[in-house]
Amino acid sequence: MEITEEKLELVATKSFAEYEEMYKVIDFLNKNLKEKRVMLGLKKDKEKKRLYINIYEF
């Protein structure tokens, strides 16, 4: 099953101050939560210097 073929449902969003290695945390969680049908996304707002984590179910 490919995630791109599934519909993603946004469950939650949280913003916080930039953390340079947050992508490593997101990668770790995605690899370990895939079987639970949960995926996390990370977005960076360079102007506000904030990170946004989105949690999806698929």
mmCIF file of the N, C-alpha and C atoms, coordinates in Angstrom:
data_MODEL
# 
_entry.id   MODEL 
# 
loop_
_atom_site.group_PDB 
_atom_site.id 
_atom_site.type_symbol 
_atom_site.label_atom_id 
_atom_site.label_alt_id 
_atom_site.label_comp_id 
_atom_site.label_asym_id 
_atom_site.label_entity_id 
_atom_site.label_seq_id 
_atom_site.pdbx_PDB_ins_code 
_atom_site.Cartn_x 
_atom_site.Cartn_y 
_atom_site.Cartn_z 
_atom_site.occupancy 
_atom_site.B_iso_or_equiv 
_atom_site.pdbx_formal_charge 
_atom_site.auth_seq_id 
_atom_site.auth_comp_id 
_atom_site.auth_asym_id 
_atom_site.auth_atom_id 
_atom_site.pdbx_PDB_model_num 
ATOM 1   N N  . MET A 1 1  ? 0.843  -1.180 0.000  1.00 0.00 ? 1  MET A N  1 
ATOM 2   C CA . MET A 1 1  ? 0.000  0.000  0.000  1.00 0.00 ? 1  MET A CA 1 
ATOM 3   C C  . MET A 1 1  ? 0.885  1.239  0.000  1.00 0.00 ? 1  MET A C  1 
ATOM 4   N N  . GLU A 1 2  ? 0.605  2.144  -0.903 1.00 0.00 ? 2  GLU A N  1 
ATOM 5   C CA . GLU A 1 2  ? 1.335  3.402  -0.945 1.00 0.00 ? 2  GLU A CA 1 
ATOM 6   C C  . GLU A 1 2  ? 0.498  4.486  -0.295 1.00 0.00 ? 2  GLU A C  1 
ATOM 7   N N  . ILE A 1 3  ? 1.138  5.277  0.553  1.00 0.00 ? 3  ILE A N  1 
ATOM 8   C CA . ILE A 1 3  ? 0.442  6.343  1.262  1.00 0.00 ? 3  ILE A CA 1 
ATOM 9   C C  . ILE A 1 3  ? -0.129 7.357  0.283  1.00 0.00 ? 3  ILE A C  1 
ATOM 10  N N  . THR A 1 4  ? 0.546  7.600  -0.820 1.00 0.00 ? 4  THR A N  1 
ATOM 11  C CA . THR A 1 4  ? 0.082  8.603  -1.772 1.00 0.00 ? 4  THR A CA 1 
ATOM 12  C C  . THR A 1 4  ? -1.265 8.240  -2.381 1.00 0.00 ? 4  THR A C  1 
ATOM 13  N N  . GLU A 1 5  ? -1.632 6.955  -2.371 1.00 0.00 ? 5  GLU A N  1 
ATOM 14  C CA . GLU A 1 5  ? -2.908 6.527  -2.918 1.00 0.00 ? 5  GLU A CA 1 
ATOM 15  C C  . GLU A 1 5  ? -4.034 6.623  -1.900 1.00 0.00 ? 5  GLU A C  1 
ATOM 16  N N  . GLU A 1 6  ? -3.707 6.795  -0.637 1.00 0.00 ? 6  GLU A N  1 
ATOM 17  C CA . GLU A 1 6  ? -4.686 6.869  0.434  1.00 0.00 ? 6  GLU A CA 1 
ATOM 18  C C  . GLU A 1 6  ? -5.086 8.319  0.684  1.00 0.00 ? 6  GLU A C  1 
ATOM 19  N N  . LYS A 1 7  ? -6.283 8.490  1.205  1.00 0.00 ? 7  LYS A N  1 
ATOM 20  C CA . LYS A 1 7  ? -6.731 9.814  1.599  1.00 0.00 ? 7  LYS A CA 1 
ATOM 21  C C  . LYS A 1 7  ? -6.217 10.098 3.010  1.00 0.00 ? 7  LYS A C  1 
ATOM 22  N N  . LEU A 1 8  ? -5.573 11.238 3.174  1.00 0.00 ? 8  LEU A N  1 
ATOM 23  C CA . LEU A 1 8  ? -5.057 11.616 4.483  1.00 0.00 ? 8  LEU A CA 1 
ATOM 24  C C  . LEU A 1 8  ? -6.074 12.493 5.190  1.00 0.00 ? 8  LEU A C  1 
ATOM 25  N N  . GLU A 1 9  ? -6.326 12.195 6.455  1.00 0.00 ? 9  GLU A N  1 
ATOM 26  C CA . GLU A 1 9  ? -7.235 12.990 7.263  1.00 0.00 ? 9  GLU A CA 1 
ATOM 27  C C  . GLU A 1 9  ? -6.421 13.706 8.337  1.00 0.00 ? 9  GLU A C  1 
ATOM 28  N N  . LEU A 1 10 ? -6.477 15.033 8.326  1.00 0.00 ? 10 LEU A N  1 
ATOM 29  C CA . LEU A 1 10 ? -5.744 15.822 9.312  1.00 0.00 ? 10 LEU A CA 1 
ATOM 30  C C  . LEU A 1 10 ? -6.382 15.629 10.677 1.00 0.00 ? 10 LEU A C  1 
ATOM 31  N N  . VAL A 1 11 ? -5.572 15.236 11.660 1.00 0.00 ? 11 VAL A N  1 
ATOM 32  C CA . VAL A 1 11 ? -6.046 14.986 13.016 1.00 0.00 ? 11 VAL A CA 1 
ATOM 33  C C  . VAL A 1 11 ? -5.709 16.161 13.934 1.00 0.00 ? 11 VAL A C  1 
ATOM 34  N N  . ALA A 1 12 ? -4.487 16.696 13.795 1.00 0.00 ? 12 ALA A N  1 
ATOM 35  C CA . ALA A 1 12 ? -4.058 17.774 14.689 1.00 0.00 ? 12 ALA A CA 1 
ATOM 36  C C  . ALA A 1 12 ? -2.903 18.549 14.080 1.00 0.00 ? 12 ALA A C  1 
ATOM 37  N N  . THR A 1 13 ? -2.756 19.797 14.509 1.00 0.00 ? 13 THR A N  1 
ATOM 38  C CA . THR A 1 13 ? -1.644 20.657 14.098 1.00 0.00 ? 13 THR A CA 1 
ATOM 39  C C  . THR A 1 13 ? -1.123 21.380 15.329 1.00 0.00 ? 13 THR A C  1 
ATOM 40  N N  . LYS A 1 14 ? 0.193  21.500 15.414 1.00 0.00 ? 14 LYS A N  1 
ATOM 41  C CA . LYS A 1 14 ? 0.824  22.205 16.527 1.00 0.00 ? 14 LYS A CA 1 
ATOM 42  C C  . LYS A 1 14 ? 2.011  22.993 15.998 1.00 0.00 ? 14 LYS A C  1 
ATOM 43  N N  . SER A 1 15 ? 2.163  24.238 16.450 1.00 0.00 ? 15 SER A N  1 
ATOM 44  C CA . SER A 1 15 ? 3.324  25.040 16.048 1.00 0.00 ? 15 SER A CA 1 
ATOM 45  C C  . SER A 1 15 ? 4.217  25.279 17.258 1.00 0.00 ? 15 SER A C  1 
ATOM 46  N N  . PHE A 1 16 ? 5.498  25.488 16.976 1.00 0.00 ? 16 PHE A N  1 
ATOM 47  C CA . PHE A 1 16 ? 6.465  25.753 18.039 1.00 0.00 ? 16 PHE A CA 1 
ATOM 48  C C  . PHE A 1 16 ? 7.709  26.383 17.446 1.00 0.00 ? 16 PHE A C  1 
ATOM 49  N N  . ALA A 1 17 ? 8.596  26.853 18.296 1.00 0.00 ? 17 ALA A N  1 
ATOM 50  C CA . ALA A 1 17 ? 9.843  27.485 17.854 1.00 0.00 ? 17 ALA A CA 1 
ATOM 51  C C  . ALA A 1 17 ? 10.691 26.494 17.056 1.00 0.00 ? 17 ALA A C  1 
ATOM 52  N N  . GLU A 1 18 ? 11.483 27.026 16.148 1.00 0.00 ? 18 GLU A N  1 
ATOM 53  C CA . GLU A 1 18 ? 12.340 26.178 15.313 1.00 0.00 ? 18 GLU A CA 1 
ATOM 54  C C  . GLU A 1 18 ? 13.244 25.280 16.155 1.00 0.00 ? 18 GLU A C  1 
ATOM 55  N N  . TYR A 1 19 ? 13.414 24.080 15.665 1.00 0.00 ? 19 TYR A N  1 
ATOM 56  C CA . TYR A 1 19 ? 14.332 23.107 16.246 1.00 0.00 ? 19 TYR A CA 1 
ATOM 57  C C  . TYR A 1 19 ? 15.007 22.428 15.066 1.00 0.00 ? 19 TYR A C  1 
ATOM 58  N N  . GLU A 1 20 ? 16.295 22.652 14.940 1.00 0.00 ? 20 GLU A N  1 
ATOM 59  C CA . GLU A 1 20 ? 17.041 22.263 13.741 1.00 0.00 ? 20 GLU A CA 1 
ATOM 60  C C  . GLU A 1 20 ? 16.930 20.786 13.378 1.00 0.00 ? 20 GLU A C  1 
ATOM 61  N N  . GLU A 1 21 ? 16.839 19.904 14.350 1.00 0.00 ? 21 GLU A N  1 
ATOM 62  C CA . GLU A 1 21 ? 16.831 18.471 14.051 1.00 0.00 ? 21 GLU A CA 1 
ATOM 63  C C  . GLU A 1 21 ? 15.454 17.829 14.190 1.00 0.00 ? 21 GLU A C  1 
ATOM 64  N N  . MET A 1 22 ? 14.401 18.630 14.179 1.00 0.00 ? 22 MET A N  1 
ATOM 65  C CA . MET A 1 22 ? 13.059 18.072 14.319 1.00 0.00 ? 22 MET A CA 1 
ATOM 66  C C  . MET A 1 22 ? 12.724 17.093 13.195 1.00 0.00 ? 22 MET A C  1 
ATOM 67  N N  . TYR A 1 23 ? 13.279 17.307 12.007 1.00 0.00 ? 23 TYR A N  1 
ATOM 68  C CA . TYR A 1 23 ? 12.999 16.385 10.900 1.00 0.00 ? 23 TYR A CA 1 
ATOM 69  C C  . TYR A 1 23 ? 13.415 14.961 11.256 1.00 0.00 ? 23 TYR A C  1 
ATOM 70  N N  . LYS A 1 24 ? 14.441 14.791 12.090 1.00 0.00 ? 24 LYS A N  1 
ATOM 71  C CA . LYS A 1 24 ? 14.877 13.459 12.515 1.00 0.00 ? 24 LYS A CA 1 
ATOM 72  C C  . LYS A 1 24 ? 13.819 12.812 13.411 1.00 0.00 ? 24 LYS A C  1 
ATOM 73  N N  . VAL A 1 25 ? 13.203 13.605 14.262 1.00 0.00 ? 25 VAL A N  1 
ATOM 74  C CA . VAL A 1 25 ? 12.138 13.102 15.136 1.00 0.00 ? 25 VAL A CA 1 
ATOM 75  C C  . VAL A 1 25 ? 10.938 12.670 14.291 1.00 0.00 ? 25 VAL A C  1 
ATOM 76  N N  . ILE A 1 26 ? 10.551 13.514 13.326 1.00 0.00 ? 26 ILE A N  1 
ATOM 77  C CA . ILE A 1 26 ? 9.419  13.212 12.463 1.00 0.00 ? 26 ILE A CA 1 
ATOM 78  C C  . ILE A 1 26 ? 9.685  11.950 11.648 1.00 0.00 ? 26 ILE A C  1 
ATOM 79  N N  . ASP A 1 27 ? 10.885 11.814 11.114 1.00 0.00 ? 27 ASP A N  1 
ATOM 80  C CA . ASP A 1 27 ? 11.261 10.628 10.337 1.00 0.00 ? 27 ASP A CA 1 
ATOM 81  C C  . ASP A 1 27 ? 11.170 9.368  11.198 1.00 0.00 ? 27 ASP A C  1 
ATOM 82  N N  . PHE A 1 28 ? 11.703 9.435  12.411 1.00 0.00 ? 28 PHE A N  1 
ATOM 83  C CA . PHE A 1 28 ? 11.650 8.305  13.346 1.00 0.00 ? 28 PHE A CA 1 
ATOM 84  C C  . PHE A 1 28 ? 10.204 7.906  13.640 1.00 0.00 ? 28 PHE A C  1 
ATOM 85  N N  . LEU A 1 29 ? 9.368  8.895  13.959 1.00 0.00 ? 29 LEU A N  1 
ATOM 86  C CA . LEU A 1 29 ? 7.963  8.603  14.270 1.00 0.00 ? 29 LEU A CA 1 
ATOM 87  C C  . LEU A 1 29 ? 7.225  8.032  13.069 1.00 0.00 ? 29 LEU A C  1 
ATOM 88  N N  . ASN A 1 30 ? 7.453  8.582  11.890 1.00 0.00 ? 30 ASN A N  1 
ATOM 89  C CA . ASN A 1 30 ? 6.778  8.066  10.694 1.00 0.00 ? 30 ASN A CA 1 
ATOM 90  C C  . ASN A 1 30 ? 7.145  6.615  10.418 1.00 0.00 ? 30 ASN A C  1 
ATOM 91  N N  . LYS A 1 31 ? 8.405  6.272  10.574 1.00 0.00 ? 31 LYS A N  1 
ATOM 92  C CA . LYS A 1 31 ? 8.836  4.895  10.338 1.00 0.00 ? 31 LYS A CA 1 
ATOM 93  C C  . LYS A 1 31 ? 8.194  3.932  11.324 1.00 0.00 ? 31 LYS A C  1 
ATOM 94  N N  . ASN A 1 32 ? 7.987  4.379  12.555 1.00 0.00 ? 32 ASN A N  1 
ATOM 95  C CA . ASN A 1 32 ? 7.469  3.492  13.589 1.00 0.00 ? 32 ASN A CA 1 
ATOM 96  C C  . ASN A 1 32 ? 5.950  3.532  13.744 1.00 0.00 ? 32 ASN A C  1 
ATOM 97  N N  . LEU A 1 33 ? 5.296  4.515  13.184 1.00 0.00 ? 33 LEU A N  1 
ATOM 98  C CA . LEU A 1 33 ? 3.840  4.617  13.308 1.00 0.00 ? 33 LEU A CA 1 
ATOM 99  C C  . LEU A 1 33 ? 3.100  4.242  12.023 1.00 0.00 ? 33 LEU A C  1 
ATOM 100 N N  . LYS A 1 34 ? 3.828  3.904  10.981 1.00 0.00 ? 34 LYS A N  1 
ATOM 101 C CA . LYS A 1 34 ? 3.204  3.572  9.701  1.00 0.00 ? 34 LYS A CA 1 
ATOM 102 C C  . LYS A 1 34 ? 2.173  2.450  9.839  1.00 0.00 ? 34 LYS A C  1 
ATOM 103 N N  . GLU A 1 35 ? 2.503  1.423  10.599 1.00 0.00 ? 35 GLU A N  1 
ATOM 104 C CA . GLU A 1 35 ? 1.580  0.303  10.793 1.00 0.00 ? 35 GLU A CA 1 
ATOM 105 C C  . GLU A 1 35 ? 0.332  0.710  11.563 1.00 0.00 ? 35 GLU A C  1 
ATOM 106 N N  . LYS A 1 36 ? 0.390  1.805  12.294 1.00 0.00 ? 36 LYS A N  1 
ATOM 107 C CA . LYS A 1 36 ? -0.765 2.323  13.043 1.00 0.00 ? 36 LYS A CA 1 
ATOM 108 C C  . LYS A 1 36 ? -1.616 3.248  12.175 1.00 0.00 ? 36 LYS A C  1 
ATOM 109 N N  . ARG A 1 37 ? -1.201 3.412  10.895 1.00 0.00 ? 37 ARG A N  1 
ATOM 110 C CA . ARG A 1 37 ? -1.903 4.266  9.928  1.00 0.00 ? 37 ARG A CA 1 
ATOM 111 C C  . ARG A 1 37 ? -1.898 5.730  10.359 1.00 0.00 ? 37 ARG A C  1 
ATOM 112 N N  . VAL A 1 38 ? -0.763 6.152  10.891 1.00 0.00 ? 38 VAL A N  1 
ATOM 113 C CA . VAL A 1 38 ? -0.558 7.541  11.308 1.00 0.00 ? 38 VAL A CA 1 
ATOM 114 C C  . VAL A 1 38 ? 0.682  8.065  10.604 1.00 0.00 ? 38 VAL A C  1 
ATOM 115 N N  . MET A 1 39 ? 0.622  9.312  10.148 1.00 0.00 ? 39 MET A N  1 
ATOM 116 C CA . MET A 1 39 ? 1.752  9.937  9.487  1.00 0.00 ? 39 MET A CA 1 
ATOM 117 C C  . MET A 1 39 ? 1.864  11.379 9.976  1.00 0.00 ? 39 MET A C  1 
ATOM 118 N N  . LEU A 1 40 ? 3.092  11.851 10.142 1.00 0.00 ? 40 LEU A N  1 
ATOM 119 C CA . LEU A 1 40 ? 3.333  13.220 10.564 1.00 0.00 ? 40 LEU A CA 1 
ATOM 120 C C  . LEU A 1 40 ? 3.971  14.011 9.441  1.00 0.00 ? 40 LEU A C  1 
ATOM 121 N N  . GLY A 1 41 ? 3.621  15.274 9.374  1.00 0.00 ? 41 GLY A N  1 
ATOM 122 C CA . GLY A 1 41 ? 4.211  16.180 8.405  1.00 0.00 ? 41 GLY A CA 1 
ATOM 123 C C  . GLY A 1 41 ? 4.855  17.344 9.147  1.00 0.00 ? 41 GLY A C  1 
ATOM 124 N N  . LEU A 1 42 ? 5.876  17.916 8.557  1.00 0.00 ? 42 LEU A N  1 
ATOM 125 C CA . LEU A 1 42 ? 6.590  19.033 9.167  1.00 0.00 ? 42 LEU A CA 1 
ATOM 126 C C  . LEU A 1 42 ? 6.680  20.162 8.158  1.00 0.00 ? 42 LEU A C  1 
ATOM 127 N N  . LYS A 1 43 ? 6.297  21.352 8.591  1.00 0.00 ? 43 LYS A N  1 
ATOM 128 C CA . LYS A 1 43 ? 6.352  22.533 7.735  1.00 0.00 ? 43 LYS A CA 1 
ATOM 129 C C  . LYS A 1 43 ? 7.092  23.633 8.479  1.00 0.00 ? 43 LYS A C  1 
ATOM 130 N N  . LYS A 1 44 ? 7.947  24.341 7.745  1.00 0.00 ? 44 LYS A N  1 
ATOM 131 C CA . LYS A 1 44 ? 8.739  25.406 8.345  1.00 0.00 ? 44 LYS A CA 1 
ATOM 132 C C  . LYS A 1 44 ? 8.294  26.754 7.793  1.00 0.00 ? 44 LYS A C  1 
ATOM 133 N N  . ASP A 1 45 ? 8.030  27.700 8.691  1.00 0.00 ? 45 ASP A N  1 
ATOM 134 C CA . ASP A 1 45 ? 7.706  29.068 8.316  1.00 0.00 ? 45 ASP A CA 1 
ATOM 135 C C  . ASP A 1 45 ? 8.949  29.906 8.611  1.00 0.00 ? 45 ASP A C  1 
ATOM 136 N N  . LYS A 1 46 ? 9.723  30.191 7.573  1.00 0.00 ? 46 LYS A N  1 
ATOM 137 C CA . LYS A 1 46 ? 10.993 30.898 7.745  1.00 0.00 ? 46 LYS A CA 1 
ATOM 138 C C  . LYS A 1 46 ? 10.811 32.319 8.242  1.00 0.00 ? 46 LYS A C  1 
ATOM 139 N N  . GLU A 1 47 ? 9.733  32.985 7.825  1.00 0.00 ? 47 GLU A N  1 
ATOM 140 C CA . GLU A 1 47 ? 9.505  34.364 8.247  1.00 0.00 ? 47 GLU A CA 1 
ATOM 141 C C  . GLU A 1 47 ? 9.213  34.456 9.741  1.00 0.00 ? 47 GLU A C  1 
ATOM 142 N N  . LYS A 1 48 ? 8.403  33.544 10.237 1.00 0.00 ? 48 LYS A N  1 
ATOM 143 C CA . LYS A 1 48 ? 8.028  33.560 11.653 1.00 0.00 ? 48 LYS A CA 1 
ATOM 144 C C  . LYS A 1 48 ? 8.966  32.737 12.528 1.00 0.00 ? 48 LYS A C  1 
ATOM 145 N N  . LYS A 1 49 ? 9.876  31.994 11.859 1.00 0.00 ? 49 LYS A N  1 
ATOM 146 C CA . LYS A 1 49 ? 10.805 31.100 12.559 1.00 0.00 ? 49 LYS A CA 1 
ATOM 147 C C  . LYS A 1 49 ? 10.051 30.122 13.449 1.00 0.00 ? 49 LYS A C  1 
ATOM 148 N N  . ARG A 1 50 ? 9.027  29.469 12.845 1.00 0.00 ? 50 ARG A N  1 
ATOM 149 C CA . ARG A 1 50 ? 8.192  28.497 13.541 1.00 0.00 ? 50 ARG A CA 1 
ATOM 150 C C  . ARG A 1 50 ? 8.146  27.206 12.736 1.00 0.00 ? 50 ARG A C  1 
ATOM 151 N N  . LEU A 1 51 ? 7.934  26.122 13.437 1.00 0.00 ? 51 LEU A N  1 
ATOM 152 C CA . LEU A 1 51 ? 7.708  24.823 12.815 1.00 0.00 ? 51 LEU A CA 1 
ATOM 153 C C  . LEU A 1 51 ? 6.276  24.407 13.102 1.00 0.00 ? 51 LEU A C  1 
ATOM 154 N N  . TYR A 1 52 ? 5.687  23.677 12.165 1.00 0.00 ? 52 TYR A N  1 
ATOM 155 C CA . TYR A 1 52 ? 4.327  23.171 12.319 1.00 0.00 ? 52 TYR A CA 1 
ATOM 156 C C  . TYR A 1 52 ? 4.349  21.665 12.098 1.00 0.00 ? 52 TYR A C  1 
ATOM 157 N N  . ILE A 1 53 ? 3.819  20.932 13.049 1.00 0.00 ? 53 ILE A N  1 
ATOM 158 C CA . ILE A 1 53 ? 3.673  19.490 12.906 1.00 0.00 ? 53 ILE A CA 1 
ATOM 159 C C  . ILE A 1 53 ? 2.207  19.204 12.635 1.00 0.00 ? 53 ILE A C  1 
ATOM 160 N N  . ASN A 1 54 ? 1.952  18.437 11.598 1.00 0.00 ? 54 ASN A N  1 
ATOM 161 C CA . ASN A 1 54 ? 0.605  17.983 11.274 1.00 0.00 ? 54 ASN A CA 1 
ATOM 162 C C  . ASN A 1 54 ? 0.572  16.470 11.492 1.00 0.00 ? 54 ASN A C  1 
ATOM 163 N N  . ILE A 1 55 ? -0.510 15.985 12.102 1.00 0.00 ? 55 ILE A N  1 
ATOM 164 C CA . ILE A 1 55 ? -0.712 14.563 12.298 1.00 0.00 ? 55 ILE A CA 1 
ATOM 165 C C  . ILE A 1 55 ? -1.872 14.128 11.417 1.00 0.00 ? 55 ILE A C  1 
ATOM 166 N N  . TYR A 1 56 ? -1.640 13.082 10.648 1.00 0.00 ? 56 TYR A N  1 
ATOM 167 C CA . TYR A 1 56 ? -2.640 12.565 9.725  1.00 0.00 ? 56 TYR A CA 1 
ATOM 168 C C  . TYR A 1 56 ? -2.932 11.097 10.010 1.00 0.00 ? 56 TYR A C  1 
ATOM 169 N N  . GLU A 1 57 ? -4.164 10.686 9.738  1.00 0.00 ? 57 GLU A N  1 
ATOM 170 C CA . GLU A 1 57 ? -4.526 9.274  9.699  1.00 0.00 ? 57 GLU A CA 1 
ATOM 171 C C  . GLU A 1 57 ? -4.781 8.926  8.242  1.00 0.00 ? 57 GLU A C  1 
ATOM 172 N N  . PHE A 1 58 ? -4.457 7.709  7.848  1.00 0.00 ? 58 PHE A N  1 
ATOM 173 C CA . PHE A 1 58 ? -4.717 7.278  6.471  1.00 0.00 ? 58 PHE A CA 1 
ATOM 174 C C  . PHE A 1 58 ? -5.271 5.865  6.461  1.00 0.00 ? 58 PHE A C  1 
# 
